[in-house]
Amino acid sequence: MTYKGYSASIEVDLEAEIIFGRVLDINDVVTFKAQTIEEARQEFHNSIDDYLEFCKELGQERDRPF
């Protein structure tokens, strides 16, 4: 999945019945979880938007994918 230049990997935890995702190729840790693929896509978008807003509020440069 990609959004605003960021990519994510997803894994399925069958025991917990969740989809767990992590944003790739940045030093900061940005994760998300969901129960469906569509929900995972939305949570990924939300996580990126929250991360960008958080960096802006702190006056910190966001980490860009390498």
PDB file of N, H, CA, C and O in Angstrom:
ATOM      1  N   MET A   1       0.843  -1.174   0.000  1.00  0.00           N
ATOM      2  CA  MET A   1       0.000   0.000   0.000  1.00  0.00           C
ATOM      3  C   MET A   1       0.886   1.235   0.000  1.00  0.00           C
ATOM      4  O   MET A   1       1.945   1.244   0.628  1.00  0.00           O
ATOM      5  N   THR A   2       0.466   2.251  -0.686  1.00  0.00           N
ATOM      6  H   THR A   2      -0.394   2.243  -1.196  1.00  0.00           H
ATOM      7  CA  THR A   2       1.173   3.527  -0.669  1.00  0.00           C
ATOM      8  C   THR A   2       0.175   4.662  -0.465  1.00  0.00           C
ATOM      9  O   THR A   2      -0.984   4.576  -0.872  1.00  0.00           O
ATOM     10  N   TYR A   3       0.653   5.730   0.176  1.00  0.00           N
ATOM     11  H   TYR A   3       1.594   5.801   0.507  1.00  0.00           H
ATOM     12  CA  TYR A   3      -0.172   6.904   0.428  1.00  0.00           C
ATOM     13  C   TYR A   3       0.770   8.064   0.714  1.00  0.00           C
ATOM     14  O   TYR A   3       1.634   7.971   1.586  1.00  0.00           O
ATOM     15  N   LYS A   4       0.600   9.155  -0.021  1.00  0.00           N
ATOM     16  H   LYS A   4      -0.102   9.231  -0.729  1.00  0.00           H
ATOM     17  CA  LYS A   4       1.399  10.369   0.152  1.00  0.00           C
ATOM     18  C   LYS A   4       2.903  10.082   0.127  1.00  0.00           C
ATOM     19  O   LYS A   4       3.675  10.716   0.846  1.00  0.00           O
ATOM     20  N   GLY A   5       3.307   9.127  -0.703  1.00  0.00           N
ATOM     21  H   GLY A   5       2.680   8.612  -1.287  1.00  0.00           H
ATOM     22  CA  GLY A   5       4.711   8.801  -0.848  1.00  0.00           C
ATOM     23  C   GLY A   5       5.236   7.791   0.159  1.00  0.00           C
ATOM     24  O   GLY A   5       6.401   7.401   0.083  1.00  0.00           O
ATOM     25  N   TYR A   6       4.411   7.363   1.092  1.00  0.00           N
ATOM     26  H   TYR A   6       3.465   7.680   1.154  1.00  0.00           H
ATOM     27  CA  TYR A   6       4.802   6.379   2.098  1.00  0.00           C
ATOM     28  C   TYR A   6       4.239   5.012   1.718  1.00  0.00           C
ATOM     29  O   TYR A   6       3.157   4.911   1.141  1.00  0.00           O
ATOM     30  N   SER A   7       4.989   3.966   2.050  1.00  0.00           N
ATOM     31  H   SER A   7       5.868   4.048   2.519  1.00  0.00           H
ATOM     32  CA  SER A   7       4.553   2.598   1.781  1.00  0.00           C
ATOM     33  C   SER A   7       4.432   1.842   3.094  1.00  0.00           C
ATOM     34  O   SER A   7       5.083   2.173   4.084  1.00  0.00           O
ATOM     35  N   ALA A   8       3.584   0.821   3.080  1.00  0.00           N
ATOM     36  H   ALA A   8       3.055   0.553   2.275  1.00  0.00           H
ATOM     37  CA  ALA A   8       3.399   0.011   4.283  1.00  0.00           C
ATOM     38  C   ALA A   8       3.392  -1.459   3.932  1.00  0.00           C
ATOM     39  O   ALA A   8       3.017  -1.860   2.830  1.00  0.00           O
ATOM     40  N   SER A   9       3.818  -2.254   4.903  1.00  0.00           N
ATOM     41  H   SER A   9       4.122  -1.928   5.799  1.00  0.00           H
ATOM     42  CA  SER A   9       3.681  -3.699   4.790  1.00  0.00           C
ATOM     43  C   SER A   9       2.579  -4.115   5.763  1.00  0.00           C
ATOM     44  O   SER A   9       2.352  -3.458   6.778  1.00  0.00           O
ATOM     45  N   ILE A  10       1.910  -5.201   5.443  1.00  0.00           N
ATOM     46  H   ILE A  10       2.095  -5.736   4.619  1.00  0.00           H
ATOM     47  CA  ILE A  10       0.886  -5.700   6.352  1.00  0.00           C
ATOM     48  C   ILE A  10       1.122  -7.180   6.619  1.00  0.00           C
ATOM     49  O   ILE A  10       1.621  -7.916   5.767  1.00  0.00           O
ATOM     50  N   GLU A  11       0.753  -7.589   7.811  1.00  0.00           N
ATOM     51  H   GLU A  11       0.348  -6.992   8.503  1.00  0.00           H
ATOM     52  CA  GLU A  11       0.826  -8.978   8.230  1.00  0.00           C
ATOM     53  C   GLU A  11      -0.515  -9.352   8.846  1.00  0.00           C
ATOM     54  O   GLU A  11      -1.207  -8.508   9.415  1.00  0.00           O
ATOM     55  N   VAL A  12      -0.866 -10.607   8.727  1.00  0.00           N
ATOM     56  H   VAL A  12      -0.303 -11.292   8.264  1.00  0.00           H
ATOM     57  CA  VAL A  12      -2.106 -11.095   9.307  1.00  0.00           C
ATOM     58  C   VAL A  12      -1.770 -11.944  10.524  1.00  0.00           C
ATOM     59  O   VAL A  12      -0.958 -12.866  10.442  1.00  0.00           O
ATOM     60  N   ASP A  13      -2.391 -11.632  11.645  1.00  0.00           N
ATOM     61  H   ASP A  13      -3.050 -10.883  11.712  1.00  0.00           H
ATOM     62  CA  ASP A  13      -2.265 -12.438  12.858  1.00  0.00           C
ATOM     63  C   ASP A  13      -3.541 -13.258  12.982  1.00  0.00           C
ATOM     64  O   ASP A  13      -4.573 -12.754  13.424  1.00  0.00           O
ATOM     65  N   LEU A  14      -3.462 -14.526  12.587  1.00  0.00           N
ATOM     66  H   LEU A  14      -2.623 -14.935  12.228  1.00  0.00           H
ATOM     67  CA  LEU A  14      -4.649 -15.376  12.564  1.00  0.00           C
ATOM     68  C   LEU A  14      -5.205 -15.643  13.953  1.00  0.00           C
ATOM     69  O   LEU A  14      -6.420 -15.743  14.126  1.00  0.00           O
ATOM     70  N   GLU A  15      -4.337 -15.759  14.936  1.00  0.00           N
ATOM     71  H   GLU A  15      -3.350 -15.678  14.795  1.00  0.00           H
ATOM     72  CA  GLU A  15      -4.796 -16.017  16.303  1.00  0.00           C
ATOM     73  C   GLU A  15      -5.575 -14.830  16.862  1.00  0.00           C
ATOM     74  O   GLU A  15      -6.635 -15.003  17.464  1.00  0.00           O
ATOM     75  N   ALA A  16      -5.052 -13.640  16.663  1.00  0.00           N
ATOM     76  H   ALA A  16      -4.191 -13.499  16.174  1.00  0.00           H
ATOM     77  CA  ALA A  16      -5.712 -12.431  17.162  1.00  0.00           C
ATOM     78  C   ALA A  16      -6.775 -11.920  16.201  1.00  0.00           C
ATOM     79  O   ALA A  16      -7.577 -11.055  16.552  1.00  0.00           O
ATOM     80  N   GLU A  17      -6.775 -12.459  14.987  1.00  0.00           N
ATOM     81  H   GLU A  17      -6.123 -13.162  14.701  1.00  0.00           H
ATOM     82  CA  GLU A  17      -7.715 -12.056  13.934  1.00  0.00           C
ATOM     83  C   GLU A  17      -7.621 -10.564  13.616  1.00  0.00           C
ATOM     84  O   GLU A  17      -8.628  -9.865  13.507  1.00  0.00           O
ATOM     85  N   ILE A  18      -6.379 -10.102  13.471  1.00  0.00           N
ATOM     86  H   ILE A  18      -5.561 -10.670  13.560  1.00  0.00           H
ATOM     87  CA  ILE A  18      -6.157  -8.704  13.088  1.00  0.00           C
ATOM     88  C   ILE A  18      -5.143  -8.625  11.961  1.00  0.00           C
ATOM     89  O   ILE A  18      -4.366  -9.549  11.722  1.00  0.00           O
ATOM     90  N   ILE A  19      -5.177  -7.499  11.284  1.00  0.00           N
ATOM     91  H   ILE A  19      -5.808  -6.748  11.478  1.00  0.00           H
ATOM     92  CA  ILE A  19      -4.175  -7.149  10.287  1.00  0.00           C
ATOM     93  C   ILE A  19      -3.323  -6.062  10.927  1.00  0.00           C
ATOM     94  O   ILE A  19      -3.841  -5.057  11.414  1.00  0.00           O
ATOM     95  N   PHE A  20      -2.020  -6.275  10.918  1.00  0.00           N
ATOM     96  H   PHE A  20      -1.600  -7.091  10.522  1.00  0.00           H
ATOM     97  CA  PHE A  20      -1.082  -5.341  11.519  1.00  0.00           C
ATOM     98  C   PHE A  20      -0.210  -4.760  10.420  1.00  0.00           C
ATOM     99  O   PHE A  20       0.308  -5.497   9.581  1.00  0.00           O
ATOM    100  N   GLY A  21      -0.046  -3.452  10.419  1.00  0.00           N
ATOM    101  H   GLY A  21      -0.467  -2.854  11.101  1.00  0.00           H
ATOM    102  CA  GLY A  21       0.768  -2.822   9.393  1.00  0.00           C
ATOM    103  C   GLY A  21       1.823  -1.903   9.975  1.00  0.00           C
ATOM    104  O   GLY A  21       1.709  -1.420  11.102  1.00  0.00           O
ATOM    105  N   ARG A  22       2.856  -1.675   9.171  1.00  0.00           N
ATOM    106  H   ARG A  22       2.948  -2.068   8.256  1.00  0.00           H
ATOM    107  CA  ARG A  22       3.953  -0.783   9.563  1.00  0.00           C
ATOM    108  C   ARG A  22       4.417  -0.004   8.340  1.00  0.00           C
ATOM    109  O   ARG A  22       4.522  -0.553   7.243  1.00  0.00           O
ATOM    110  N   VAL A  23       4.691   1.275   8.541  1.00  0.00           N
ATOM    111  H   VAL A  23       4.605   1.721   9.432  1.00  0.00           H
ATOM    112  CA  VAL A  23       5.196   2.117   7.464  1.00  0.00           C
ATOM    113  C   VAL A  23       6.665   1.764   7.242  1.00  0.00           C
ATOM    114  O   VAL A  23       7.444   1.647   8.188  1.00  0.00           O
ATOM    115  N   LEU A  24       7.018   1.600   5.979  1.00  0.00           N
ATOM    116  H   LEU A  24       6.385   1.695   5.210  1.00  0.00           H
ATOM    117  CA  LEU A  24       8.360   1.164   5.594  1.00  0.00           C
ATOM    118  C   LEU A  24       9.280   2.338   5.248  1.00  0.00           C
ATOM    119  O   LEU A  24       8.824   3.424   4.892  1.00  0.00           O
ATOM    120  N   ASP A  25      10.571   2.090   5.360  1.00  0.00           N
ATOM    121  H   ASP A  25      10.941   1.207   5.649  1.00  0.00           H
ATOM    122  CA  ASP A  25      11.624   2.972   4.845  1.00  0.00           C
ATOM    123  C   ASP A  25      11.696   4.346   5.491  1.00  0.00           C
ATOM    124  O   ASP A  25      12.110   5.320   4.862  1.00  0.00           O
ATOM    125  N   ILE A  26      11.279   4.415   6.783  1.00  0.00           N
ATOM    126  H   ILE A  26      10.943   3.624   7.293  1.00  0.00           H
ATOM    127  CA  ILE A  26      11.504   5.632   7.561  1.00  0.00           C
ATOM    128  C   ILE A  26      12.074   5.206   8.911  1.00  0.00           C
ATOM    129  O   ILE A  26      11.881   4.069   9.342  1.00  0.00           O
ATOM    130  N   ASN A  27      12.772   6.117   9.569  1.00  0.00           N
ATOM    131  H   ASN A  27      12.928   7.040   9.219  1.00  0.00           H
ATOM    132  CA  ASN A  27      13.348   5.801  10.880  1.00  0.00           C
ATOM    133  C   ASN A  27      12.315   5.870  11.994  1.00  0.00           C
ATOM    134  O   ASN A  27      12.428   5.144  12.982  1.00  0.00           O
ATOM    135  N   ASP A  28      11.309   6.730  11.856  1.00  0.00           N
ATOM    136  H   ASP A  28      11.217   7.320  11.054  1.00  0.00           H
ATOM    137  CA  ASP A  28      10.245   6.811  12.849  1.00  0.00           C
ATOM    138  C   ASP A  28       9.379   5.555  12.761  1.00  0.00           C
ATOM    139  O   ASP A  28       9.305   4.909  11.715  1.00  0.00           O
ATOM    140  N   VAL A  29       8.732   5.222  13.864  1.00  0.00           N
ATOM    141  H   VAL A  29       8.792   5.746  14.714  1.00  0.00           H
ATOM    142  CA  VAL A  29       7.872   4.039  13.905  1.00  0.00           C
ATOM    143  C   VAL A  29       6.415   4.486  13.778  1.00  0.00           C
ATOM    144  O   VAL A  29       5.894   5.210  14.627  1.00  0.00           O
ATOM    145  N   VAL A  30       5.774   4.039  12.698  1.00  0.00           N
ATOM    146  H   VAL A  30       6.198   3.451  12.008  1.00  0.00           H
ATOM    147  CA  VAL A  30       4.364   4.336  12.457  1.00  0.00           C
ATOM    148  C   VAL A  30       3.688   3.006  12.150  1.00  0.00           C
ATOM    149  O   VAL A  30       4.038   2.330  11.183  1.00  0.00           O
ATOM    150  N   THR A  31       2.716   2.638  12.983  1.00  0.00           N
ATOM    151  H   THR A  31       2.433   3.188  13.769  1.00  0.00           H
ATOM    152  CA  THR A  31       2.027   1.359  12.822  1.00  0.00           C
ATOM    153  C   THR A  31       0.520   1.578  12.802  1.00  0.00           C
ATOM    154  O   THR A  31       0.025   2.666  13.099  1.00  0.00           O
ATOM    155  N   PHE A  32      -0.194   0.517  12.445  1.00  0.00           N
ATOM    156  H   PHE A  32       0.208  -0.367  12.204  1.00  0.00           H
ATOM    157  CA  PHE A  32      -1.656   0.546  12.449  1.00  0.00           C
ATOM    158  C   PHE A  32      -2.166  -0.880  12.502  1.00  0.00           C
ATOM    159  O   PHE A  32      -1.436  -1.824  12.199  1.00  0.00           O
ATOM    160  N   LYS A  33      -3.436  -1.033  12.893  1.00  0.00           N
ATOM    161  H   LYS A  33      -4.030  -0.267  13.139  1.00  0.00           H
ATOM    162  CA  LYS A  33      -4.049  -2.360  12.900  1.00  0.00           C
ATOM    163  C   LYS A  33      -5.506  -2.238  12.503  1.00  0.00           C
ATOM    164  O   LYS A  33      -6.120  -1.178  12.625  1.00  0.00           O
ATOM    165  N   ALA A  34      -6.048  -3.355  12.023  1.00  0.00           N
ATOM    166  H   ALA A  34      -5.549  -4.216  11.925  1.00  0.00           H
ATOM    167  CA  ALA A  34      -7.424  -3.371  11.535  1.00  0.00           C
ATOM    168  C   ALA A  34      -7.918  -4.810  11.477  1.00  0.00           C
ATOM    169  O   ALA A  34      -7.173  -5.752  11.748  1.00  0.00           O
ATOM    170  N   GLN A  35      -9.192  -4.958  11.117  1.00  0.00           N
ATOM    171  H   GLN A  35      -9.797  -4.193  10.897  1.00  0.00           H
ATOM    172  CA  GLN A  35      -9.769  -6.290  10.992  1.00  0.00           C
ATOM    173  C   GLN A  35     -10.085  -6.669   9.552  1.00  0.00           C
ATOM    174  O   GLN A  35     -10.294  -7.846   9.255  1.00  0.00           O
ATOM    175  N   THR A  36     -10.122  -5.692   8.658  1.00  0.00           N
ATOM    176  H   THR A  36      -9.953  -4.736   8.899  1.00  0.00           H
ATOM    177  CA  THR A  36     -10.378  -5.975   7.245  1.00  0.00           C
ATOM    178  C   THR A  36      -9.345  -5.232   6.393  1.00  0.00           C
ATOM    179  O   THR A  36      -8.678  -4.313   6.869  1.00  0.00           O
ATOM    180  N   ILE A  37      -9.226  -5.636   5.151  1.00  0.00           N
ATOM    181  H   ILE A  37      -9.768  -6.382   4.764  1.00  0.00           H
ATOM    182  CA  ILE A  37      -8.293  -4.972   4.237  1.00  0.00           C
ATOM    183  C   ILE A  37      -8.683  -3.507   4.046  1.00  0.00           C
ATOM    184  O   ILE A  37      -7.826  -2.625   4.094  1.00  0.00           O
ATOM    185  N   GLU A  38      -9.951  -3.249   3.833  1.00  0.00           N
ATOM    186  H   GLU A  38     -10.648  -3.966   3.794  1.00  0.00           H
ATOM    187  CA  GLU A  38     -10.399  -1.866   3.637  1.00  0.00           C
ATOM    188  C   GLU A  38     -10.135  -1.026   4.884  1.00  0.00           C
ATOM    189  O   GLU A  38      -9.711   0.125   4.786  1.00  0.00           O
ATOM    190  N   GLU A  39     -10.386  -1.604   6.043  1.00  0.00           N
ATOM    191  H   GLU A  39     -10.730  -2.539   6.122  1.00  0.00           H
ATOM    192  CA  GLU A  39     -10.115  -0.905   7.297  1.00  0.00           C
ATOM    193  C   GLU A  39      -8.607  -0.664   7.457  1.00  0.00           C
ATOM    194  O   GLU A  39      -8.203   0.392   7.943  1.00  0.00           O
ATOM    195  N   ALA A  40      -7.781  -1.623   7.058  1.00  0.00           N
ATOM    196  H   ALA A  40      -8.109  -2.481   6.664  1.00  0.00           H
ATOM    197  CA  ALA A  40      -6.335  -1.467   7.131  1.00  0.00           C
ATOM    198  C   ALA A  40      -5.877  -0.318   6.239  1.00  0.00           C
ATOM    199  O   ALA A  40      -5.022   0.477   6.630  1.00  0.00           O
ATOM    200  N   ARG A  41      -6.446  -0.234   5.044  1.00  0.00           N
ATOM    201  H   ARG A  41      -7.140  -0.879   4.726  1.00  0.00           H
ATOM    202  CA  ARG A  41      -6.098   0.862   4.128  1.00  0.00           C
ATOM    203  C   ARG A  41      -6.450   2.203   4.766  1.00  0.00           C
ATOM    204  O   ARG A  41      -5.653   3.139   4.724  1.00  0.00           O
ATOM    205  N   GLN A  42      -7.640   2.297   5.354  1.00  0.00           N
ATOM    206  H   GLN A  42      -8.288   1.536   5.388  1.00  0.00           H
ATOM    207  CA  GLN A  42      -8.069   3.546   5.985  1.00  0.00           C
ATOM    208  C   GLN A  42      -7.195   3.883   7.199  1.00  0.00           C
ATOM    209  O   GLN A  42      -6.834   5.041   7.404  1.00  0.00           O
ATOM    210  N   GLU A  43      -6.859   2.874   7.996  1.00  0.00           N
ATOM    211  H   GLU A  43      -7.153   1.933   7.829  1.00  0.00           H
ATOM    212  CA  GLU A  43      -6.019   3.103   9.173  1.00  0.00           C
ATOM    213  C   GLU A  43      -4.604   3.514   8.775  1.00  0.00           C
ATOM    214  O   GLU A  43      -3.977   4.321   9.462  1.00  0.00           O
ATOM    215  N   PHE A  44      -4.105   2.974   7.687  1.00  0.00           N
ATOM    216  H   PHE A  44      -4.614   2.319   7.129  1.00  0.00           H
ATOM    217  CA  PHE A  44      -2.806   3.396   7.145  1.00  0.00           C
ATOM    218  C   PHE A  44      -2.860   4.870   6.773  1.00  0.00           C
ATOM    219  O   PHE A  44      -1.967   5.635   7.139  1.00  0.00           O
ATOM    220  N   HIS A  45      -3.890   5.273   6.056  1.00  0.00           N
ATOM    221  H   HIS A  45      -4.616   4.652   5.758  1.00  0.00           H
ATOM    222  CA  HIS A  45      -4.048   6.685   5.678  1.00  0.00           C
ATOM    223  C   HIS A  45      -4.142   7.555   6.925  1.00  0.00           C
ATOM    224  O   HIS A  45      -3.501   8.603   7.005  1.00  0.00           O
ATOM    225  N   ASN A  46      -4.942   7.120   7.899  1.00  0.00           N
ATOM    226  H   ASN A  46      -5.463   6.268   7.834  1.00  0.00           H
ATOM    227  CA  ASN A  46      -5.087   7.886   9.147  1.00  0.00           C
ATOM    228  C   ASN A  46      -3.752   8.017   9.876  1.00  0.00           C
ATOM    229  O   ASN A  46      -3.429   9.084  10.397  1.00  0.00           O
ATOM    230  N   SER A  47      -2.981   6.936   9.911  1.00  0.00           N
ATOM    231  H   SER A  47      -3.243   6.069   9.488  1.00  0.00           H
ATOM    232  CA  SER A  47      -1.690   6.950  10.595  1.00  0.00           C
ATOM    233  C   SER A  47      -0.723   7.921   9.934  1.00  0.00           C
ATOM    234  O   SER A  47      -0.009   8.652  10.620  1.00  0.00           O
ATOM    235  N   ILE A  48      -0.696   7.931   8.614  1.00  0.00           N
ATOM    236  H   ILE A  48      -1.276   7.337   8.056  1.00  0.00           H
ATOM    237  CA  ILE A  48       0.173   8.870   7.895  1.00  0.00           C
ATOM    238  C   ILE A  48      -0.274  10.304   8.146  1.00  0.00           C
ATOM    239  O   ILE A  48       0.553  11.170   8.433  1.00  0.00           O
ATOM    240  N   ASP A  49      -1.568  10.561   8.040  1.00  0.00           N
ATOM    241  H   ASP A  49      -2.239   9.857   7.807  1.00  0.00           H
ATOM    242  CA  ASP A  49      -2.081  11.910   8.293  1.00  0.00           C
ATOM    243  C   ASP A  49      -1.766  12.358   9.720  1.00  0.00           C
ATOM    244  O   ASP A  49      -1.371  13.504   9.933  1.00  0.00           O
ATOM    245  N   ASP A  50      -1.940  11.457  10.706  1.00  0.00           N
ATOM    246  H   ASP A  50      -2.261  10.526  10.532  1.00  0.00           H
ATOM    247  CA  ASP A  50      -1.633  11.782  12.103  1.00  0.00           C
ATOM    248  C   ASP A  50      -0.141  12.043  12.284  1.00  0.00           C
ATOM    249  O   ASP A  50       0.247  12.973  12.991  1.00  0.00           O
ATOM    250  N   TYR A  51       0.690  11.232  11.651  1.00  0.00           N
ATOM    251  H   TYR A  51       0.375  10.477  11.076  1.00  0.00           H
ATOM    252  CA  TYR A  51       2.139  11.393  11.744  1.00  0.00           C
ATOM    253  C   TYR A  51       2.563  12.758  11.178  1.00  0.00           C
ATOM    254  O   TYR A  51       3.348  13.472  11.802  1.00  0.00           O
ATOM    255  N   LEU A  52       2.052  13.107  10.019  1.00  0.00           N
ATOM    256  H   LEU A  52       1.415  12.527   9.513  1.00  0.00           H
ATOM    257  CA  LEU A  52       2.409  14.385   9.403  1.00  0.00           C
ATOM    258  C   LEU A  52       1.937  15.560  10.263  1.00  0.00           C
ATOM    259  O   LEU A  52       2.655  16.550  10.405  1.00  0.00           O
ATOM    260  N   GLU A  53       0.744  15.459  10.833  1.00  0.00           N
ATOM    261  H   GLU A  53       0.160  14.655  10.718  1.00  0.00           H
ATOM    262  CA  GLU A  53       0.214  16.512  11.699  1.00  0.00           C
ATOM    263  C   GLU A  53       1.048  16.623  12.983  1.00  0.00           C
ATOM    264  O   GLU A  53       1.336  17.728  13.444  1.00  0.00           O
ATOM    265  N   PHE A  54       1.427  15.492  13.550  1.00  0.00           N
ATOM    266  H   PHE A  54       1.193  14.595  13.176  1.00  0.00           H
ATOM    267  CA  PHE A  54       2.243  15.467  14.759  1.00  0.00           C
ATOM    268  C   PHE A  54       3.586  16.159  14.520  1.00  0.00           C
ATOM    269  O   PHE A  54       4.026  16.966  15.338  1.00  0.00           O
ATOM    270  N   CYS A  55       4.228  15.843  13.409  1.00  0.00           N
ATOM    271  H   CYS A  55       3.871  15.187  12.745  1.00  0.00           H
ATOM    272  CA  CYS A  55       5.504  16.483  13.069  1.00  0.00           C
ATOM    273  C   CYS A  55       5.326  17.992  12.915  1.00  0.00           C
ATOM    274  O   CYS A  55       6.157  18.778  13.370  1.00  0.00           O
ATOM    275  N   LYS A  56       4.244  18.377  12.274  1.00  0.00           N
ATOM    276  H   LYS A  56       3.569  17.739  11.904  1.00  0.00           H
ATOM    277  CA  LYS A  56       3.966  19.803  12.060  1.00  0.00           C
ATOM    278  C   LYS A  56       3.773  20.515  13.399  1.00  0.00           C
ATOM    279  O   LYS A  56       4.305  21.605  13.610  1.00  0.00           O
ATOM    280  N   GLU A  57       3.005  19.887  14.311  1.00  0.00           N
ATOM    281  H   GLU A  57       2.573  19.002  14.140  1.00  0.00           H
ATOM    282  CA  GLU A  57       2.753  20.492  15.623  1.00  0.00           C
ATOM    283  C   GLU A  57       4.038  20.656  16.425  1.00  0.00           C
ATOM    284  O   GLU A  57       4.199  21.636  17.152  1.00  0.00           O
ATOM    285  N   LEU A  58       4.951  19.697  16.295  1.00  0.00           N
ATOM    286  H   LEU A  58       4.820  18.900  15.704  1.00  0.00           H
ATOM    287  CA  LEU A  58       6.227  19.771  17.018  1.00  0.00           C
ATOM    288  C   LEU A  58       7.238  20.678  16.340  1.00  0.00           C
ATOM    289  O   LEU A  58       8.272  21.008  16.920  1.00  0.00           O
ATOM    290  N   GLY A  59       6.936  21.084  15.103  1.00  0.00           N
ATOM    291  H   GLY A  59       6.095  20.816  14.632  1.00  0.00           H
ATOM    292  CA  GLY A  59       7.882  21.883  14.340  1.00  0.00           C
ATOM    293  C   GLY A  59       9.081  21.064  13.895  1.00  0.00           C
ATOM    294  O   GLY A  59      10.169  21.596  13.673  1.00  0.00           O
ATOM    295  N   GLN A  60       8.866  19.771  13.769  1.00  0.00           N
ATOM    296  H   GLN A  60       7.983  19.339  13.950  1.00  0.00           H
ATOM    297  CA  GLN A  60       9.910  18.821  13.391  1.00  0.00           C
ATOM    298  C   GLN A  60       9.773  18.445  11.925  1.00  0.00           C
ATOM    299  O   GLN A  60       8.668  18.347  11.392  1.00  0.00           O
ATOM    300  N   GLU A  61      10.905  18.240  11.289  1.00  0.00           N
ATOM    301  H   GLU A  61      11.803  18.320  11.722  1.00  0.00           H
ATOM    302  CA  GLU A  61      10.884  17.781   9.888  1.00  0.00           C
ATOM    303  C   GLU A  61      10.407  16.330   9.889  1.00  0.00           C
ATOM    304  O   GLU A  61      10.877  15.516  10.684  1.00  0.00           O
ATOM    305  N   ARG A  62       9.480  16.016   9.004  1.00  0.00           N
ATOM    306  H   ARG A  62       9.098  16.677   8.358  1.00  0.00           H
ATOM    307  CA  ARG A  62       8.999  14.632   8.898  1.00  0.00           C
ATOM    308  C   ARG A  62      10.070  13.761   8.269  1.00  0.00           C
ATOM    309  O   ARG A  62      10.885  14.221   7.470  1.00  0.00           O
ATOM    310  N   ASP A  63      10.047  12.509   8.644  1.00  0.00           N
ATOM    311  H   ASP A  63       9.385  12.135   9.293  1.00  0.00           H
ATOM    312  CA  ASP A  63      10.973  11.551   8.064  1.00  0.00           C
ATOM    313  C   ASP A  63      10.416  11.155   6.707  1.00  0.00           C
ATOM    314  O   ASP A  63       9.249  10.777   6.597  1.00  0.00           O
ATOM    315  N   ARG A  64      11.230  11.239   5.693  1.00  0.00           N
ATOM    316  H   ARG A  64      12.178  11.546   5.782  1.00  0.00           H
ATOM    317  CA  ARG A  64      10.789  10.878   4.340  1.00  0.00           C
ATOM    318  C   ARG A  64      11.324   9.496   3.975  1.00  0.00           C
ATOM    319  O   ARG A  64      12.418   9.115   4.393  1.00  0.00           O
ATOM    320  N   PRO A  65      10.551   8.754   3.197  1.00  0.00           N
ATOM    321  CA  PRO A  65      11.021   7.422   2.792  1.00  0.00           C
ATOM    322  C   PRO A  65      12.338   7.524   2.038  1.00  0.00           C
ATOM    323  O   PRO A  65      12.545   8.452   1.257  1.00  0.00           O
ATOM    324  N   PHE A  66      13.229   6.563   2.278  1.00  0.00           N
ATOM    325  H   PHE A  66      13.060   5.809   2.913  1.00  0.00           H
ATOM    326  CA  PHE A  66      14.517   6.564   1.581  1.00  0.00           C
ATOM    327  C   PHE A  66      14.548   5.501   0.517  1.00  0.00           C
ATOM    328  O   PHE A  66      15.554   5.350  -0.176  1.00  0.00           O
TER     329      PHE A  66
END
